[in-house]
C-alpha cells in the first residue's frame, strides 16, 4: 500500500544557517569513509623526479590530491622531504592570440561564397575519402582556420622542504576529506609528531597550508617556481613574490603570485634565490594568492588589476588567520557537499584508496567515487568566467594532451551533466558565461565562414579567448552550438529560474537562427546539416580509409537541431516574445531529416545505412536523443528504444573513461540498472587512477562527471513530461518528439511541440534503473527538472520512502512502483512524502 502526504515547512535564513552549522559539527566530527581519500604513502612526484631523470609510470597528476575554488586550484603531494603544491588558475592560457579586432579574435577564416558552394557540392556529389576534391580535403582547404588555438597552462609550483628522512618516518597518512575540502598529512619521526593541513578557499580566494609539530621543531625551506620563462622571484618581509609571463602569439599573459608566511616567533630568513628559510618553528602557516591579467572582455580578454588583487587577497587572508579561514572554508564546502549524499549499504574495508581501486571494484569505491566527483565539480567550476576544461582545473604541463582545451563534441558538455542532478547548480555559472562569449564571437564565424547572416556558430575546439573557428582538419566537427545550448536550457529546466532564462535566451535564439539559415535540402527534400560529421567516427572505411569522416545529415546533428528548436519554442513561449520566429521554427521541424532504423535493427548513425555491427567506436553520438537528450525512451518510443538497444550491444561495454561514463548514462536511460552498474563498476575500478582521476588515458575529468551523472540517472530521471493530465500511463501522458512515418515505417519524423508543452509538468521517475548490486541504500538531495529536490530510500531492491521538496513551487507527476500519479502541486516550501 502506497501512502503519500503533503507537508508544509518554513525555515528562516538565520535558522537555516544555524542548522547548517550544527549539521556540520554533527557530520564532520568523525571521518566518513564515503568521503575520505586516504593513503599510507606520498604521491609519486615525477614532476620533481624529471629533474633527476628518473620519472616513469604513474606520476604526480595521477596520485597527488586536488583542491580548488573554481578559479584557483592546487594539488598536494604529501612528500616527506619535499611537499609539492601544483598551482593552477583556470584563466591561464598560452600560445594563442588576444586583443585583435572583433572578427579576427574569433579565429574565423573568411570564405568566398563560391568556395563554400564548392565544398557543399562535394557533399552532394558524394566525394568521399581524403583525396583532392573530397569532402575532407575541400573542407580543410576552404573552411579550416590557421589561427592558433593555444593551450591551458600551469601557473606555478610551491615547494616546501622539511629536511626529513623518509626512511625514518612512522605512521604516515595522507588524506583528503571531500566533504570538507581539507587535505591532511601526518607522520611521526622519533618522539616527534608532524601535521600538515591544506585547503583552497572559495570565500577568500587563497590556498592555505599549515605545518605543526609536537615534541619537535620545524625547519622549512619554502620556494616557488614556474615553468614560464622570463619569470622573476624575490623574497622579503616573510613574502615570496613571483612575477611572470605566459607566452602568447599575441599579447603575453602577465601574472603574479604572493606567498605570505607566518612562522610566529621562529627564525625567518630570506635567501637571494627567492626562498624563505624557517628555523625552530612549531607552527607555520602559508597563504598563497595568485592571479593573471585575464578578464572575460571580448575581444581584449585583458584588464584585471592582478597585482592589486594579489596584494589585497593575501593581506586579507593573513589578517583573518588560519583558524577563521578554515572555519569559513569548511562551512562553505560542506554546505554544498551535504546537499546531496549517497549512502550505499557496505561495511568499510579499511583499505587505502589506491588499494580500493586495485581491488576490482566494491560498493565502497562506487559510493566514494560519486561523492568525490561532486567534490571535483565544486572545486573546478564555481565563480570563474570560464568552465572546467579537459582536466578540470589541474594541469602541470606546458604542452598538455589535447591542449587541455574545450572540446564541443562531448567533453565540455559532459563536464556539466551532473551539476544540476547532483545539486551543485552554482557550478553551472562558468559554462553559461563562457557560452555567451562564444555566441558573441561565433556571429563572426557564422557570417565570414558560412555566409550565415544571423546567429552564431562554434567549431570543435574552444579556448578562453573566444575562438569559434573551424578546426585545422576538415574532418572535424563544424558545429557545436546546438549541443552547448542543450546544456543551457536543461539548467533552466532544473532551476526554473526565469531571470536566467531571460539571460540565455539570446544565446539560444542565436544558435537556432544559425541553423535556420544553415540547414539545406538534401536529395529527398529533407533539411540536413552539412558539412558535418558524426564525432569522431568513420564510415565506409574499407572503401575510403579511416579518415573518411565528413558527411551530411548525421543523426546527432538532426536530433540536436530538433532539441534546440523545441527549447527555443518553449523559451519564447515562457518569455512571451518572438512569436514570428517561434512560428518559423514550428514550420521547419517537420522538414528535418527523420531518424532511421537500419538493416541490422540499429538506429542509424548517418542518413545512409552505413553502420557496421562490428564498430566499437567510443563515440555514440547518434544516441544523443536517448541521453543527454529526452526524445528516446523505453516508456514512450518503443521502436527507437529497441534500435538504441541494438546500437549499444554493437558498441560493447568497455571503452575510454569518458565513454564509459556516457555508457553508464545510456544504460540507465534504457532502464537496465545491472548493465549500467557493470559499466560504472568498470569505470571506478579500471578507469580510475589512484587519486580517482579519470583514466582516459591520459587524465580527462569528464569521465568522473559522466560516471556521477550515470549514478543520478540510475536513481532518478525527470526528462519526460506529461502533456495529458488525465492519462494514467506514461506512454499515454508523455510528450513524444518523433513518430513513425506511415509511408516509410523505419523512418521516424520529428514533431512540432504543442504550445502546452511549456506548462507541462515533468514526470519524476524514482529508481528507474536500480542495480541489483545496490539492494539497500539511500540518497538525499537529488534534483529533478521542474525545480524539485528528491530524497530516496530503498530496501530489498524496492523503493521504500521518498520525499519531494520545492523551493520554487510547481507541479509534477510521480512514477514510483510502476504507478503514475495524478498531477501533484506544491507551493513554495512544501514537500510531498511517499512511502511503501
C-alpha positions in Angstrom: 0.0 0.0 0.0 1.5 3.4 -1.0 0.9 6.4 1.3 1.6 9.9 0.2 1.3 13.2 2.2 2.0 16.8 1.6 3.9 18.7 4.3 4.5 22.4 4.7 7.9 23.6 6.1 9.3 27.0 6.7 12.8 27.9 7.8 14.3 31.4 8.2 17.7 32.2 6.8 19.1 32.6 10.3 17.7 29.2 11.5 18.9 27.6 8.3 22.4 28.9 8.9 22.4 27.7 12.5 21.0 24.4 11.4 23.8 24.1 8.8 26.5 24.8 11.3 25.0 22.3 13.8 24.8 19.7 11.0 28.3 20.5 10.0 29.7 19.7 13.5 27.5 16.6 13.7 28.7 15.2 10.4 32.4 16.1 10.4 33.3 15.1 13.9 34.1 11.5 12.7 35.7 10.8 9.3 33.3 9.2 6.9 34.7 6.6 4.5 32.1 7.7 1.9 34.1 10.9 1.5 37.6 10.1 2.5 40.5 9.5 0.2 43.4 8.1 2.2 46.9 6.7 1.6 49.8 5.3 3.5 52.4 6.8 1.2 53.1 10.1 -0.5 52.2 10.8 -4.1 54.7 9.8 -6.8 56.2 13.1 -7.7 57.5 12.5 -11.2 57.5 16.3 -11.8 60.4 16.6 -9.3 61.9 13.3 -10.4 62.1 14.6 -14.0 64.8 17.0 -12.8 66.8 13.9 -11.8 65.9 11.9 -15.0 64.1 9.2 -13.1 60.4 9.8 -14.0 58.4 6.9 -15.2 55.0 5.2 -14.7 52.2 6.8 -12.7 53.1 10.3 -11.5 52.0 13.4 -9.8 48.8 14.1 -11.6 47.6 10.6 -11.1 48.5 10.3 -7.4 48.5 13.8 -5.8 45.3 15.1 -4.3 43.3 18.0 -5.8 41.8 21.2 -4.2 40.2 24.1 -5.9 37.7 27.0 -5.6 36.7 27.1 -9.3 39.3 29.6 -10.4 42.3 28.8 -8.3 43.5 25.2 -8.0 46.1 23.2 -6.1 47.3 19.7 -5.7 49.4 18.4 -2.8 51.8 15.5 -2.9 52.4 14.8 0.8 56.1 14.3 0.0 58.1 13.8 3.2 61.3 15.6 2.4 59.6 18.0 -0.1 56.0 18.9 -0.2 55.0 19.9 -3.7 51.9 22.0 -4.4 50.9 22.5 -8.0 49.1 25.8 -8.5 46.6 26.5 -11.4 44.5 29.4 -12.5 41.6 28.4 -14.8 42.1 31.5 -16.9 45.8 30.9 -17.6 46.4 30.1 -21.2 49.3 30.5 -23.6 50.3 30.2 -27.3 47.1 31.9 -28.6 46.1 35.5 -29.6 44.1 38.1 -27.8 43.3 41.8 -28.3 42.7 41.6 -32.0 39.7 43.2 -33.8 36.4 41.5 -33.2 36.3 39.4 -36.4 39.9 38.3 -36.1 39.6 37.4 -32.5 37.1 34.7 -33.3 39.8 32.9 -35.3 37.5 32.6 -38.3 38.5 32.2 -41.8 36.8 34.4 -44.4 35.4 32.1 -47.1 34.3 33.2 -50.5 30.7 32.1 -51.0 31.7 30.3 -54.2 34.3 28.3 -52.3 31.7 27.3 -49.7 29.4 26.2 -52.5 32.2 24.1 -53.9 32.6 22.4 -50.5 28.8 21.7 -50.4 28.8 20.4 -53.9 31.4 17.8 -53.0 29.0 16.6 -50.3 26.1 16.4 -52.7 28.2 14.6 -55.2 29.4 12.0 -52.6 33.1 12.8 -52.8 34.2 10.5 -50.0 37.7 9.8 -48.8 40.6 12.2 -48.4 41.9 12.7 -51.9 41.9 16.1 -53.7 38.3 17.1 -54.4 36.9 15.1 -51.5 34.6 16.5 -48.8 37.5 16.2 -46.3 40.2 17.9 -48.4 37.9 20.7 -49.6 36.7 21.4 -46.0 40.3 21.6 -44.9 41.3 23.8 -47.8 38.5 26.3 -47.6 36.9 26.3 -44.2 39.6 25.5 -41.6 41.3 28.2 -39.6 45.0 28.7 -39.5 44.8 30.8 -36.3 46.4 29.3 -33.1 44.1 27.8 -30.5 46.7 27.8 -27.8 46.5 25.6 -24.7 45.7 25.8 -21.0 48.9 26.4 -18.9 50.2 25.7 -15.4 50.6 28.6 -13.0 53.4 27.7 -10.5 54.8 25.2 -8.2 55.3 25.7 -4.4 58.0 23.6 -2.9 58.3 23.2 0.9 61.4 21.3 2.1 61.4 19.7 5.6 64.8 18.0 5.7 63.0 14.9 7.0 64.4 11.4 6.0 61.6 9.3 4.5 63.3 6.2 5.9 62.8 7.5 9.5 59.0 8.1 9.2 56.4 6.1 11.0 52.6 6.0 10.8 52.4 8.0 7.6 48.9 9.1 6.5 47.8 11.3 3.6 44.2 12.1 3.2 41.6 14.3 1.5 38.1 14.8 3.0 35.9 15.6 0.1 33.1 16.6 2.4 35.1 19.5 3.9 37.8 20.0 1.2 40.5 19.6 3.8 43.8 17.8 2.9 45.9 16.4 5.7 49.3 14.7 6.1 50.5 13.2 9.4 53.5 11.2 10.4 56.0 10.6 13.2 59.8 10.7 13.4 61.2 9.5 16.7 59.1 11.2 19.5 58.0 14.0 17.2 54.7 14.3 15.5 54.1 16.3 12.3 50.9 17.5 10.7 50.1 19.5 7.6 46.7 20.9 6.6 45.7 22.2 3.2 42.7 23.8 1.7 41.8 26.1 -1.2 39.3 28.7 0.0 36.4 29.9 -2.2 35.2 32.6 0.3 38.7 34.2 0.5 40.3 33.0 -2.8 43.6 31.6 -1.4 45.4 28.4 -1.0 46.3 27.8 2.7 48.8 25.4 4.2 49.6 24.9 7.9 52.5 22.9 9.3 52.6 22.0 13.0 54.9 19.9 15.1 54.7 18.3 18.6 57.8 17.4 20.5 59.9 18.5 17.6 60.9 21.6 15.6 60.0 22.6 12.1 62.9 23.7 9.8 61.4 24.5 6.5 62.6 26.0 3.2 59.8 27.5 1.1 60.4 28.4 -2.6 58.2 28.9 -5.6 58.9 28.2 -9.3 57.1 28.4 -12.6 57.7 26.7 -15.9 57.2 30.0 -17.8 60.4 31.6 -19.0 61.3 35.1 -18.0 59.8 35.0 -14.6 61.2 36.7 -11.5 61.1 35.6 -7.9 62.1 37.7 -4.9 61.7 37.2 -1.1 61.4 39.9 1.5 59.4 40.6 4.7 58.1 37.0 5.1 56.9 37.0 1.5 57.8 35.4 -1.8 56.6 37.4 -4.8 56.6 35.7 -8.3 56.1 37.8 -11.4 55.8 36.1 -14.7 54.5 35.9 -18.3 52.9 33.1 -20.2 54.0 33.5 -23.8 51.2 34.2 -26.3 51.4 34.5 -30.1 50.0 38.0 -29.5 49.8 39.9 -26.1 51.5 37.8 -23.4 49.6 36.9 -20.3 51.0 38.6 -17.2 50.6 37.1 -13.7 51.6 37.4 -10.1 51.7 35.1 -7.1 52.4 36.1 -3.5 53.2 33.6 -0.8 52.9 35.1 2.7 54.5 33.1 5.6 53.5 33.4 9.3 56.0 31.4 11.5 55.2 33.0 14.8 58.4 33.6 16.9 60.5 31.3 14.8 63.6 32.4 12.9 62.8 33.5 9.3 65.4 34.4 6.7 65.1 35.3 3.1 67.6 34.0 0.5 68.9 35.5 -2.7 67.3 32.8 -4.8 63.8 34.0 -3.6 63.4 31.2 -0.9 62.4 31.6 2.7 64.1 29.6 5.4 62.4 28.9 8.7 64.2 27.5 11.7 62.9 26.1 15.1 59.2 26.7 14.5 56.3 24.7 15.9 53.5 26.3 13.8 53.9 27.7 10.3 51.0 29.0 8.1 51.4 29.7 4.4 48.9 31.9 2.4 49.1 31.9 -1.4 47.2 34.2 -3.7 47.7 34.3 -7.5 46.1 36.0 -10.5 46.7 36.7 -14.1 45.6 39.8 -16.1 42.8 37.9 -17.9 39.3 39.4 -18.0 36.4 37.9 -20.0 36.0 41.0 -22.2 35.7 40.4 -25.9 38.0 40.9 -27.8 40.8 42.1 -25.5 40.4 39.5 -22.8 42.6 41.6 -20.6 42.4 44.2 -17.9 42.4 42.6 -14.4 44.4 44.5 -11.9 46.1 41.3 -10.9 48.8 42.8 -8.8 46.4 44.8 -6.7 44.1 41.8 -6.3 47.0 39.7 -5.3 48.2 42.1 -2.6 44.7 42.7 -1.3 43.7 39.0 -1.2 46.8 37.7 0.6 46.9 40.6 3.1 43.2 40.0 4.0 43.8 36.2 4.4 46.8 36.7 6.6 44.9 39.2 8.8 41.9 36.8 9.2 44.3 33.9 10.2 44.3 30.2 9.7 41.6 29.1 12.1 38.9 31.5 10.8 39.8 30.9 7.2 39.4 27.1 7.8 36.1 27.6 9.5 34.7 29.6 6.6 36.1 27.1 4.2 34.7 24.1 5.9 31.2 25.6 6.2 31.3 26.7 2.5 32.3 23.3 1.1 30.3 21.1 3.5 27.2 23.1 2.9 27.3 22.2 -0.8 28.5 18.7 -0.2 25.8 17.9 2.4 23.0 18.9 0.0 23.3 15.6 -1.9 24.7 12.4 -0.2 24.7 8.9 -1.5 24.8 6.1 1.1 25.1 2.6 -0.2 25.0 -0.2 2.3 28.5 -1.5 2.8 31.0 -2.4 5.5 34.1 -0.2 5.4 37.1 -2.2 4.3 39.8 -0.1 5.9 41.8 -0.2 2.7 43.6 2.8 1.4 42.1 4.4 -1.7 44.8 3.1 -4.0 44.2 -0.4 -2.8 40.5 0.1 -3.1 40.9 1.0 -6.7 43.1 -2.1 -7.4 40.7 -4.5 -5.7 38.4 -4.9 -8.8 35.5 -2.8 -7.5 33.3 -2.5 -4.5 30.3 -0.7 -3.2 32.6 1.3 -1.0 34.5 2.5 -4.1 31.4 3.2 -6.0 30.0 5.3 -3.2 33.2 7.2 -2.7 33.6 7.9 -6.5 30.2 9.5 -6.7 30.7 11.8 -3.7 34.3 12.6 -4.8 33.1 13.5 -8.3 30.7 16.1 -6.7 33.7 17.5 -4.8 35.7 17.7 -8.0 32.8 19.5 -9.7 32.6 22.1 -6.9 36.4 22.5 -6.9 36.9 23.2 -10.6 33.8 25.1 -11.6 32.4 27.9 -9.5 32.5 31.7 -9.8 35.1 31.8 -12.6 34.3 33.3 -16.1 35.3 30.1 -17.9 34.3 26.4 -17.4 36.3 23.4 -16.4 38.4 22.1 -19.2 39.5 18.6 -20.3 41.4 18.2 -17.0 39.0 20.2 -14.9 41.4 22.7 -13.3 44.6 20.7 -12.7 47.4 20.7 -15.3 51.2 20.6 -14.8 52.3 20.7 -18.5 53.2 23.5 -20.9 52.1 21.1 -23.7 49.1 19.2 -22.2 47.2 16.4 -24.0 44.7 17.8 -26.5 45.7 21.3 -25.4 43.7 20.7 -22.2 41.1 22.8 -24.1 37.3 22.7 -24.6 36.0 20.0 -27.0 32.5 20.8 -28.0 31.7 17.3 -29.4 31.0 16.0 -25.9 33.7 16.7 -23.4 32.8 20.2 -22.1 29.1 19.3 -22.2 29.7 16.1 -20.2 31.6 18.1 -17.6 28.2 19.7 -16.7 25.7 16.8 -17.0 25.9 16.0 -13.2 25.8 19.6 -12.0 22.1 20.0 -11.6 21.0 16.4 -10.8 23.7 16.2 -8.1 22.6 19.5 -6.6 25.5 21.7 -7.5 23.7 24.2 -9.7 26.1 27.1 -8.7 28.8 25.2 -10.6 27.0 25.9 -13.9 27.7 29.6 -13.9 31.1 29.4 -15.7 29.7 27.4 -18.5 26.9 29.9 -19.1 29.2 32.8 -19.0 31.7 31.2 -21.4 28.9 30.2 -23.9 27.7 33.8 -24.0 31.1 34.9 -25.1 31.2 32.1 -27.8 27.8 33.4 -29.1 29.3 36.9 -29.5 32.4 35.6 -31.2 30.5 33.0 -33.2 28.4 35.6 -35.1 31.6 36.4 -37.0 32.4 32.7 -37.8 28.8 32.2 -38.9 29.0 35.2 -41.3 32.6 35.0 -42.5 33.0 31.3 -42.9 29.5 30.0 -43.7 27.8 33.1 -45.1 25.0 32.9 -42.5 23.8 36.4 -41.7 22.0 35.7 -38.4 23.0 33.7 -35.4 26.3 32.2 -34.2 28.5 29.1 -34.9 31.3 27.3 -33.0 33.6 24.6 -34.1 35.2 21.6 -32.3 37.9 23.3 -30.2 37.4 26.3 -27.9 39.7 28.4 -25.7 39.2 31.2 -23.2 39.7 33.9 -25.9 36.5 33.4 -27.9 37.9 31.0 -30.5 34.9 29.7 -32.6 36.5 28.9 -35.9 36.9 25.6 -37.7 39.5 23.1 -36.6 42.6 22.8 -38.7 41.4 19.5 -40.1 38.3 19.4 -42.3 37.1 16.1 -40.8 36.5 17.8 -37.5 33.2 19.0 -36.0 31.8 22.0 -37.8 29.0 22.9 -35.4 28.6 22.6 -31.7 26.2 25.4 -30.7 23.2 23.1 -30.6 24.8 20.8 -28.0 26.1 23.7 -25.9 22.5 25.1 -25.9 21.1 21.8 -24.7 23.1 22.2 -21.5 21.9 25.9 -21.2 18.2 25.1 -21.4 18.5 22.0 -19.3 19.9 24.1 -16.5 16.7 26.2 -16.7 14.6 23.0 -16.6 16.2 22.1 -13.3 16.2 25.6 -11.7 13.1 27.2 -13.2 15.0 30.5 -12.9 13.2 32.9 -15.2 15.9 35.6 -14.8 18.4 33.1 -16.0 16.2 32.1 -19.0 16.0 35.8 -19.9 19.8 35.9 -19.8 20.4 32.9 -22.0 17.5 33.4 -24.4 19.5 35.5 -26.9 22.2 32.7 -27.0 19.5 30.0 -27.6 17.8 32.1 -30.3 21.1 32.9 -32.0 22.0 29.2 -32.2 18.6 28.4 -33.7 18.8 31.3 -36.1 22.1 29.9 -37.4 20.6 26.5 -38.2 17.5 28.0 -39.7 19.8 29.5 -42.4 22.4 26.8 -42.4 20.1 23.8 -42.9 19.8 22.9 -46.6 17.6 20.4 -48.5 19.0 17.0 -49.4 18.2 14.8 -52.3 14.9 13.6 -50.7 14.0 17.2 -49.9 14.5 16.9 -46.1 16.6 19.6 -44.3 20.0 18.4 -43.1 23.1 19.9 -41.5 26.2 19.9 -43.8 29.1 20.0 -43.8 29.2 17.9 -40.6 30.5 14.6 -39.2 29.4 12.1 -36.5 32.0 12.6 -33.8 34.6 11.2 -34.2 33.6 8.1 -36.2 34.3 7.0 -39.7 32.1 5.1 -42.3 32.9 3.0 -45.3 36.5 2.9 -44.1 37.4 -0.1 -46.3 36.5 1.8 -49.3 37.6 5.3 -48.4 40.1 5.0 -45.4 39.7 5.5 -41.7 39.8 9.3 -42.1 36.6 9.3 -44.2 34.5 11.2 -41.6 32.9 14.1 -43.4 29.2 13.6 -44.1 25.8 15.2 -44.2 22.7 15.0 -42.0 24.4 13.0 -39.3 21.8 11.7 -36.8 23.3 13.5 -33.8 23.1 16.9 -35.6 19.5 16.3 -36.6 18.5 15.2 -33.1 20.2 18.3 -31.5 18.6 20.7 -34.0 15.2 19.4 -33.1 16.1 19.7 -29.4 17.3 23.2 -29.9 14.2 24.3 -31.9 11.9 22.8 -29.3 13.7 24.5 -26.4 13.6 27.9 -28.3 9.9 27.5 -28.9 9.3 26.8 -25.2 11.6 29.6 -24.1 9.9 32.2 -26.3 6.5 31.0 -25.1 7.5 31.3 -21.4 9.0 34.7 -22.0 6.2 35.9 -24.3 8.3 37.1 -27.2 9.3 36.4 -30.8 6.1 34.8 -31.9 7.0 35.1 -35.6 10.4 33.4 -35.0 8.7 30.7 -33.0 6.3 30.1 -35.9 9.3 29.8 -38.3 10.8 27.0 -36.1 7.5 25.2 -36.0 7.3 25.3 -39.8 10.8 23.9 -40.2 10.6 21.0 -37.7 8.5 18.6 -40.0 11.0 19.2 -42.8 14.0 18.0 -40.7 15.6 14.7 -41.8 14.0 11.8 -40.0 15.7 9.3 -37.7 16.1 5.9 -39.3 16.3 2.3 -38.3 18.8 0.4 -40.4 19.3 -3.1 -41.8 20.6 -4.5 -38.5 17.8 -3.1 -36.5 20.1 -0.3 -35.2 19.5 3.4 -35.0 21.4 4.7 -38.0 24.4 7.0 -37.3 24.1 8.6 -40.8 21.2 9.1 -43.2 22.6 6.3 -45.3 22.6 2.8 -43.8 26.4 2.6 -43.3 26.6 1.3 -39.8 28.9 -1.6 -39.1 27.8 -4.0 -36.3 31.5 -4.6 -35.5 32.1 -0.9 -34.9 33.2 -0.4 -31.3 33.9 3.3 -31.6 33.9 5.2 -28.3 31.6 8.0 -29.5 27.9 7.0 -29.8 26.7 10.5 -30.8 23.7 9.3 -32.6 22.1 8.3 -29.3 22.1 11.9 -28.0 18.3 11.8 -28.2 18.5 9.0 -25.6 21.0 10.8 -23.4 21.6 13.7 -22.6 18.5 14.3 -24.7 15.0 13.3 -23.8 13.4 12.0 -27.1 14.1 8.3 -26.9 12.7 6.3 -24.0 11.6 2.7 -23.2 8.4 4.3 -21.9 7.4 6.3 -25.0 9.2 5.3 -28.2 9.4 1.5 -28.3 10.8 1.2 -31.8 13.5 3.8 -31.3 14.3 2.3 -27.9 14.8 -1.1 -29.4 17.0 0.3 -32.1 19.1 2.1 -29.5 19.5 -1.2 -27.6 20.9 -2.8 -30.8 23.3 0.0 -31.2 24.5 -0.3 -27.6 25.0 -4.0 -27.9 27.1 -3.4 -31.1 29.3 -0.9 -29.4 30.1 -3.0 -26.3 30.8 -2.0 -22.7 34.5 -1.3 -22.4 36.0 2.0 -23.6 37.8 5.1 -22.5 36.9 6.8 -19.2 34.5 9.4 -20.6 32.9 7.0 -23.0 32.4 4.5 -20.1 30.7 7.3 -18.1 28.4 8.0 -21.1 27.5 4.3 -21.5 26.6 4.3 -17.8 24.1 7.1 -18.5 22.8 5.3 -21.7 22.1 2.0 -19.9 20.4 3.9 -17.1 18.1 5.7 -19.6 17.4 2.3 -21.1 16.3 1.2 -17.6 18.9 -1.6 -17.4 20.3 -1.0 -14.0 22.5 -4.0 -13.9 24.2 -3.2 -17.2 24.6 0.5 -16.1 26.2 -0.7 -12.8 28.5 -3.2 -14.6 29.9 -0.3 -16.6 30.0 2.1 -13.6 31.9 -0.6 -11.7 34.4 -0.8 -14.6 34.8 2.9 -14.6 35.5 3.1 -10.9 37.9 0.2 -10.8 39.5 0.0 -14.2 39.3 3.6 -15.4 40.4 5.4 -12.3 43.9 6.4 -11.2 45.0 6.0 -7.5 43.6 9.6 -6.8 40.4 8.6 -8.6 41.0 11.0 -11.5 39.5 9.5 -14.7 41.8 7.3 -16.8 41.2 8.2 -20.4 44.3 7.7 -20.8 45.8 10.2 -20.0 43.7 12.0 -17.4 40.5 13.6 -18.5 38.0 14.7 -15.9 34.8 14.2 -18.0 34.8 10.5 -17.0 34.4 11.4 -13.4 31.5 13.7 -14.2 29.9 11.3 -16.7 30.0 8.5 -14.1 28.4 10.6 -11.4 25.7 11.7 -13.9 25.1 8.0 -14.5 24.5 7.3 -10.8 22.0 10.1 -10.8 20.2 8.6 -13.8 20.0 5.2 -12.2 18.2 6.7 -9.2 16.1 9.5 -10.6 15.0 10.5 -14.1 12.9 13.6 -14.9 13.3 14.3 -18.6 9.8 13.1 -19.7 6.9 15.5 -19.5 3.2 14.9 -19.2 1.0 16.8 -21.7 -2.1 14.8 -20.8 -3.0 15.2 -17.2 -5.8 12.6 -17.4 -3.7 9.8 -18.9 -2.9 7.0 -16.5 0.2 5.6 -18.1 3.5 7.3 -19.2 3.1 6.1 -22.8 -0.2 8.0 -23.0 0.7 11.0 -20.9 4.2 11.9 -22.1 5.1 14.2 -24.9 6.8 12.4 -27.8 9.1 14.2 -30.3 9.2 11.5 -33.1 6.5 9.4 -34.8 6.7 6.7 -37.4 6.4 7.8 -41.0 3.4 5.8 -42.4 5.0 5.9 -45.8 8.4 4.6 -44.7 7.9 2.6 -41.5 11.6 2.6 -40.5 11.7 6.3 -40.6 10.7 8.5 -37.6 9.8 12.1 -38.4 10.2 15.0 -35.9 7.0 16.5 -34.4 6.2 20.1 -33.7 5.8 20.5 -29.9 2.4 21.6 -28.7 2.1 25.0 -27.0 1.0 23.3 -23.8 4.5 21.8 -23.5 5.7 25.0 -21.9 3.4 24.3 -18.9 3.6 20.5 -18.9 4.8 19.0 -15.6 7.8 16.8 -15.5 7.5 13.2 -14.6 9.7 12.2 -11.7 10.7 8.6 -12.2 12.0 7.1 -9.0 14.6 4.3 -9.1 14.2 3.8 -12.9 17.4 1.7 -13.1 18.3 0.5 -9.6 21.1 -2.1 -9.9 20.6 -5.5 -8.1 24.1 -4.9 -6.6 22.6 -2.0 -4.6 19.7 -3.7 -2.8 19.7 -1.3 0.1 20.7 2.4 0.3 19.5 6.0 0.3 20.3 9.3 -1.3 19.3 12.7 -0.3 19.1 15.9 -2.3 18.9 14.8 -5.9 17.5 17.5 -8.1 14.7 16.9 -10.7 13.6 19.1 -13.5 10.8 21.4 -12.6 12.6 22.8 -9.6 12.3 19.9 -7.2 14.6 18.1 -4.7 14.2 14.4 -4.0 15.3 12.1 -1.2 15.1 8.3 -1.7 15.4 5.3 0.5 15.2 1.7 -0.8 15.4 -1.8 0.8 15.5 -5.2 -0.7 15.8 -3.7 -4.2 12.5 -1.7 -3.8 11.7 1.9 -3.1 10.5 2.3 0.5 10.4 6.0 1.0 10.6 9.2 -1.0 10.4 12.9 -0.2 9.9 15.6 -2.9 10.6 19.3 -2.0 10.4 22.5 -3.8 11.9 26.0 -3.2 10.0 27.5 -6.2 6.6 25.8 -6.2 5.4 23.7 -9.1 3.6 20.7 -10.5 4.9 17.2 -11.1 3.8 13.7 -11.6 5.4 10.8 -9.8 6.3 7.5 -11.4 7.0 5.1 -8.5 6.5 1.3 -8.3 5.3 1.4 -11.9 2.4 3.7 -10.9 1.9 7.1 -12.4 0.4 9.6 -10.0 -2.0 12.4 -10.9 -0.6 15.9 -11.1 0.8 16.9 -7.7 1.0 20.6 -6.9 3.4 22.0 -4.3 3.6 25.6 -3.0 7.0 27.1 -2.3 8.5 25.4 0.8 6.1 22.4 0.7 7.2 18.8 0.5 5.5 15.6 -0.7 6.1 12.3 1.0 5.7 8.8 -0.5 6.1 5.5 1.4 5.6 1.9 0.5 
